Amino acid sequence: MVLMAGLELPIRAIREQIASALHVVVHQSRLRDGSRRIVAVTEVQRMEGEHIVVQDLFRFERRGIGPDGKVLGDHVATGVRPLFMDIIEAEGIDLSPDVFAALKTGKR
């Protein structure tokens, strides 16, 4: 949008503004069965050189298709504790670190 406005800002400056303004990106997608699901919750961590570094916190893992044709799956934690956890705690939100723990199921 910044580029469409005709402002002459360097790409790196635009990326730095984005990286500093966002903590989380929630990615929703339409699946094969036509339903919409959140398929990833991703933390925007920092800039590294010219690139924005992101890390998935949760993702939707598909298990197959049910008898009714619906996509089956679960939202699973990746095991990464977000860097913005201090902000969550400063807001008085009591969020157990276990929420971010990856389950050890032997499937991976």
Backbone as a chain_set.jsonl record, in Angstrom:
{"seq": "MVLMAGLELPIRAIREQIASALHVVVHQSRLRDGSRRIVAVTEVQRMEGEHIVVQDLFRFERRGIGPDGKVLGDHVATGVRPLFMDIIEAEGIDLSPDVFAALKTGKR", "coords": {"N": [[0.825, -1.186, 0.0], [1.974, 1.185, 0.74], [3.819, 1.571, -1.315], [2.058, 1.898, -3.435], [1.027, 4.35, -2.862], [2.797, 6.105, -3.82], [4.925, 7.079, -2.402], [8.354, 7.673, -1.822], [9.873, 5.681, -0.328], [12.491, 3.599, 0.905], [12.563, 0.04, 0.33], [13.534, -1.495, 2.465], [13.04, 0.19, 4.685], [10.258, 0.209, 4.706], [9.737, -2.499, 5.21], [10.902, -2.69, 7.765], [9.169, -1.064, 9.233], [6.824, -2.586, 9.056], [7.652, -4.972, 10.35], [8.104, -3.992, 12.912], [5.6, -3.173, 13.675], [3.824, -5.297, 13.732], [2.949, -8.218, 15.573], [1.847, -10.725, 15.303], [0.705, -12.84, 12.684], [-2.205, -14.092, 11.355], [-3.11, -16.727, 9.43], [-5.582, -17.553, 7.263], [-7.263, -19.966, 5.332], [-8.963, -21.283, 2.456], [-10.143, -24.511, 2.349], [-10.023, -27.751, 0.637], [-12.606, -28.769, 0.874], [-14.175, -26.565, 0.831], [-14.508, -25.22, 3.182], [-13.365, -22.73, 5.524], [-10.404, -22.337, 7.301], [-8.222, -21.546, 10.001], [-4.941, -21.774, 9.215], [-2.391, -21.25, 10.014], [-0.654, -19.665, 12.685], [1.466, -17.157, 13.043], [4.439, -15.753, 14.264], [5.811, -12.525, 13.967], [9.054, -11.8, 14.054], [11.557, -10.266, 13.77], [13.806, -8.103, 11.91], [16.171, -9.303, 9.611], [18.867, -8.553, 8.028], [17.764, -7.815, 4.886], [15.339, -9.005, 5.165], [12.214, -9.989, 6.656], [11.902, -11.823, 9.558], [10.062, -14.627, 10.39], [8.137, -16.894, 12.457], [6.403, -19.873, 12.816], [3.873, -20.381, 15.23], [1.607, -21.894, 15.729], [0.034, -24.418, 13.755], [-2.16, -25.801, 11.274], [-2.669, -29.145, 10.998], [-3.401, -31.443, 8.639], [-5.371, -34.392, 8.684], [-6.727, -35.961, 6.983], [-9.615, -36.845, 4.995], [-12.951, -36.771, 6.002], [-15.842, -39.026, 6.233], [-17.947, -37.51, 5.39], [-16.834, -35.824, 3.594], [-15.512, -33.658, 4.575], [-12.576, -31.814, 5.485], [-10.308, -33.142, 7.748], [-8.502, -32.442, 10.723], [-6.076, -30.995, 12.991], [-5.229, -28.243, 15.121], [-1.997, -27.513, 15.953], [0.638, -26.881, 18.253], [3.874, -25.531, 17.609], [5.928, -25.648, 19.344], [7.394, -23.429, 19.851], [7.991, -20.69, 21.885], [6.538, -17.542, 21.989], [8.269, -14.457, 21.239], [7.025, -12.16, 22.061], [5.888, -12.63, 24.491], [6.262, -11.261, 26.898], [4.764, -8.97, 26.523], [2.183, -9.987, 26.484], [2.02, -10.913, 29.125], [2.378, -8.461, 30.484], [-0.014, -7.261, 29.95], [-1.596, -8.486, 31.718], [-2.542, -10.971, 31.147], [-2.926, -14.28, 31.867], [-1.255, -16.759, 30.69], [-0.499, -19.98, 30.184], [2.72, -21.429, 29.664], [2.552, -23.949, 28.606], [0.695, -23.919, 26.587], [2.061, -23.416, 24.284], [3.625, -25.593, 23.932], [4.87, -28.273, 22.028], [3.201, -31.237, 21.208], [4.251, -34.489, 22.003], [3.863, -37.068, 20.097], [4.84, -39.128, 18.665], [4.284, -39.31, 16.026], [5.698, -37.69, 14.382]], "CA": [[0.0, 0.0, 0.0], [2.885, 2.339, 0.783], [4.363, 1.745, -2.652], [0.983, 2.377, -4.292], [0.778, 5.75, -2.521], [3.758, 6.928, -4.543], [5.985, 7.572, -1.522], [9.677, 7.191, -2.215], [10.551, 5.067, 0.809], [13.217, 2.371, 0.567], [11.878, -1.204, 0.694], [13.975, -1.903, 3.807], [12.336, 1.019, 5.662], [8.875, -0.277, 4.743], [9.769, -3.788, 5.91], [11.18, -2.434, 9.183], [7.923, -0.577, 9.836], [5.921, -3.73, 9.169], [8.175, -5.878, 11.375], [7.979, -3.394, 14.244], [4.19, -2.901, 13.965], [3.057, -6.536, 13.86], [3.477, -9.296, 16.408], [1.3, -12.003, 14.857], [-0.074, -12.923, 11.459], [-3.092, -15.254, 11.361], [-3.348, -17.085, 8.035], [-6.795, -18.336, 7.045], [-7.277, -20.46, 3.961], [-10.107, -22.112, 2.068], [-9.688, -25.874, 2.138], [-10.62, -28.478, -0.493], [-14.042, -28.988, 1.082], [-14.846, -25.269, 0.778], [-14.493, -24.565, 4.494], [-12.221, -21.863, 5.826], [-9.766, -22.671, 8.566], [-6.936, -20.925, 10.305], [-3.938, -22.79, 8.905], [-1.138, -20.914, 10.688], [-0.501, -18.478, 13.511], [2.894, -16.931, 12.845], [5.005, -14.585, 14.943], [6.761, -11.667, 13.254], [10.077, -11.689, 15.084], [12.559, -9.202, 13.626], [14.452, -7.966, 10.606], [17.505, -9.887, 9.49], [19.296, -8.051, 6.732], [16.659, -7.233, 4.119], [14.173, -9.88, 5.268], [11.451, -10.102, 7.895], [11.984, -13.181, 10.082], [8.814, -15.081, 10.996], [8.204, -18.241, 13.033], [5.08, -20.413, 13.124], [3.573, -20.767, 16.607], [0.615, -22.959, 15.588], [-0.337, -24.702, 12.371], [-3.211, -26.79, 11.082], [-2.161, -30.369, 10.387], [-4.497, -32.217, 8.057], [-5.318, -35.83, 8.932], [-7.42, -36.676, 5.916], [-10.966, -36.425, 4.647], [-13.964, -37.549, 6.702], [-16.851, -39.661, 5.382], [-18.827, -36.467, 4.86], [-16.066, -35.014, 2.657], [-14.881, -32.535, 5.269], [-11.168, -31.951, 5.837], [-10.061, -33.407, 9.16], [-7.182, -32.022, 11.16], [-5.937, -30.388, 14.308], [-4.3, -27.129, 15.304], [-0.943, -27.979, 16.842], [1.703, -25.937, 18.589], [5.175, -25.903, 17.045], [6.904, -25.731, 20.42], [8.1, -22.15, 19.949], [7.392, -19.7, 22.784], [6.691, -16.268, 21.283], [9.121, -13.416, 21.804], [6.192, -11.098, 22.614], [5.24, -13.148, 25.697], [6.318, -10.224, 27.925], [3.642, -8.059, 26.27], [0.997, -10.714, 26.945], [2.051, -10.903, 30.595], [2.203, -7.078, 30.932], [-1.445, -6.967, 29.828], [-2.296, -9.206, 32.774], [-3.091, -12.221, 30.617], [-2.249, -15.439, 32.452], [-1.217, -17.762, 29.635], [0.473, -21.014, 30.535], [3.68, -21.773, 28.605], [2.157, -25.238, 28.032], [-0.084, -23.66, 25.376], [2.98, -23.381, 23.148], [4.423, -26.824, 23.905], [4.529, -29.248, 20.983], [2.866, -32.567, 21.746], [5.121, -35.591, 21.558], [2.933, -38.16, 19.814], [5.531, -40.178, 17.934], [3.88, -39.269, 14.622], [6.611, -36.848, 13.61]], "C": [[0.877, 1.262, 0.0], [3.431, 2.618, -0.604], [3.312, 2.296, -3.61], [0.693, 3.856, -4.042], [1.764, 6.69, -3.214], [4.84, 7.523, -3.66], [7.305, 6.929, -1.915], [10.445, 6.656, -1.009], [11.304, 3.823, 0.347], [12.451, 1.14, 1.061], [12.265, -1.634, 2.11], [13.233, -1.112, 4.886], [10.881, 0.559, 5.811], [8.805, -1.597, 5.506], [10.033, -3.608, 7.404], [9.939, -1.927, 9.904], [6.934, -1.713, 10.037], [6.364, -4.636, 10.314], [8.016, -5.306, 12.779], [6.513, -3.179, 14.644], [3.373, -4.16, 14.235], [3.746, -7.512, 14.791], [3.079, -10.648, 15.83], [0.571, -11.827, 13.532], [-0.895, -14.208, 11.551], [-3.477, -15.531, 9.915], [-4.557, -18.014, 7.947], [-6.82, -18.749, 5.579], [-8.563, -21.243, 3.703], [-9.562, -23.498, 1.725], [-10.437, -26.532, 0.979], [-12.126, -28.651, -0.367], [-14.842, -27.687, 1.072], [-14.881, -24.534, 2.104], [-13.27, -23.665, 4.612], [-11.704, -22.243, 7.207], [-8.544, -21.797, 8.753], [-5.898, -22.014, 10.106], [-2.575, -22.477, 9.53], [-1.313, -19.658, 11.53], [1.006, -18.268, 13.593], [3.339, -15.659, 13.545], [5.944, -13.841, 13.998], [7.836, -11.315, 14.27], [10.987, -10.471, 14.952], [12.947, -9.071, 12.159], [15.813, -8.639, 10.678], [17.998, -9.532, 8.09], [18.13, -7.352, 6.054], [15.34, -7.973, 4.325], [13.523, -9.831, 6.643], [11.489, -11.566, 8.318], [10.674, -13.502, 10.783], [8.992, -16.501, 11.507], [6.787, -18.708, 13.337], [4.981, -20.778, 14.599], [2.599, -21.939, 16.628], [0.379, -23.189, 14.102], [-1.416, -25.78, 12.349], [-2.608, -27.982, 10.362], [-3.339, -31.207, 9.923], [-4.277, -33.701, 8.321], [-5.998, -36.632, 7.834], [-8.777, -36.059, 5.647], [-11.944, -37.354, 5.354], [-14.97, -38.144, 5.734], [-17.821, -38.656, 4.76], [-18.106, -35.53, 3.879], [-15.362, -33.822, 3.277], [-13.414, -32.845, 5.584], [-11.052, -32.13, 7.346], [-8.66, -32.947, 9.521], [-7.236, -31.357, 12.518], [-4.999, -29.196, 14.237], [-3.269, -27.584, 16.324], [0.088, -26.881, 17.061], [3.012, -26.446, 17.999], [6.241, -26.056, 18.117], [7.69, -24.453, 20.631], [7.321, -21.22, 20.873], [7.605, -18.329, 22.152], [7.578, -15.274, 22.02], [8.307, -12.312, 22.465], [5.442, -11.551, 23.876], [5.235, -12.102, 26.814], [5.168, -9.226, 27.76], [2.345, -8.7, 26.75], [0.913, -10.645, 28.464], [1.829, -9.494, 31.143], [0.741, -6.646, 30.85], [-2.269, -7.711, 30.871], [-2.934, -10.504, 32.311], [-2.253, -13.372, 31.16], [-2.328, -16.583, 31.451], [-0.114, -18.755, 29.947], [1.431, -21.265, 29.37], [3.336, -23.103, 27.93], [1.339, -25.077, 26.758], [0.799, -23.765, 24.144], [3.818, -24.641, 23.022], [3.937, -27.759, 22.814], [4.254, -30.587, 21.664], [3.798, -33.604, 21.159], [4.223, -36.817, 21.353], [3.61, -39.327, 19.095], [5.174, -40.197, 16.455], [4.861, -38.498, 13.767], [8.0, -37.393, 13.58]], "O": [[0.562, 2.259, -0.649], [3.5, 3.773, -1.026], [3.639, 3.077, -4.504], [0.167, 4.54, -4.92], [1.592, 7.909, -3.199], [5.599, 8.381, -4.11], [7.344, 5.76, -2.297], [11.542, 7.127, -0.707], [10.815, 3.078, -0.502], [11.773, 1.195, 2.086], [11.412, -2.09, 2.871], [12.836, -1.685, 5.901], [10.345, 0.527, 6.919], [7.925, -1.792, 6.345], [9.44, -4.311, 8.221], [9.679, -2.307, 11.046], [6.28, -1.793, 11.076], [5.55, -5.023, 11.153], [7.813, -6.056, 13.734], [6.217, -3.018, 15.828], [2.338, -4.094, 14.898], [4.972, -7.622, 14.799], [3.86, -11.6, 15.857], [-0.084, -10.814, 13.289], [-0.348, -15.283, 11.795], [-4.087, -14.692, 9.252], [-4.55, -19.119, 8.49], [-6.444, -17.976, 4.698], [-9.167, -21.791, 4.625], [-8.643, -23.638, 0.918], [-11.362, -25.95, 0.413], [-12.842, -28.676, -1.368], [-16.055, -27.705, 1.282], [-15.241, -23.358, 2.155], [-12.282, -23.824, 3.895], [-12.473, -22.442, 8.148], [-7.914, -21.364, 7.788], [-5.96, -23.06, 10.751], [-1.7, -23.342, 9.57], [-2.015, -18.721, 11.15], [1.729, -19.097, 14.145], [2.694, -14.617, 13.433], [6.767, -14.451, 13.317], [7.565, -10.611, 15.242], [11.168, -9.725, 15.915], [12.483, -9.818, 11.298], [16.514, -8.55, 11.686], [17.591, -10.141, 7.1], [17.573, -6.398, 6.598], [14.328, -7.61, 3.725], [14.194, -9.654, 7.659], [11.15, -12.451, 7.531], [10.225, -12.758, 11.655], [9.879, -17.226, 11.058], [6.046, -18.019, 14.037], [5.883, -21.404, 15.155], [2.737, -22.86, 17.433], [0.507, -22.27, 13.292], [-1.557, -26.563, 13.288], [-2.096, -27.852, 9.25], [-4.171, -31.626, 10.728], [-3.162, -34.21, 8.203], [-5.853, -37.853, 7.772], [-9.052, -34.918, 6.017], [-11.791, -38.575, 5.313], [-14.964, -37.813, 4.548], [-18.436, -38.929, 3.73], [-18.693, -34.564, 3.393], [-14.691, -33.061, 2.581], [-13.058, -33.979, 5.904], [-11.627, -31.365, 8.121], [-7.738, -33.052, 8.712], [-8.302, -31.183, 13.109], [-4.094, -29.145, 13.404], [-3.621, -27.995, 17.429], [0.366, -26.071, 16.177], [3.228, -27.654, 17.902], [7.337, -26.54, 17.838], [8.561, -24.397, 21.499], [6.129, -20.989, 20.668], [8.735, -17.982, 21.81], [7.631, -15.252, 23.25], [8.817, -11.601, 23.33], [4.466, -10.916, 24.277], [4.292, -12.061, 27.603], [4.658, -8.698, 28.748], [1.505, -8.033, 27.353], [-0.145, -10.352, 29.021], [1.159, -9.336, 32.164], [0.308, -5.766, 31.594], [-3.493, -7.585, 30.909], [-3.775, -11.071, 33.009], [-1.042, -13.436, 30.948], [-3.335, -17.286, 31.371], [1.065, -18.403, 29.969], [1.004, -21.308, 28.216], [3.777, -23.361, 26.81], [1.288, -25.991, 25.935], [0.332, -24.161, 23.076], [4.636, -24.753, 22.109], [2.738, -28.009, 22.688], [4.977, -31.007, 22.568], [4.093, -33.591, 19.964], [3.872, -37.51, 22.307], [3.013, -40.392, 18.939], [5.706, -41.015, 15.704], [4.857, -38.639, 12.544], [8.885, -36.794, 12.967]]}, "num_chains": 1, "name": "protein.A"}
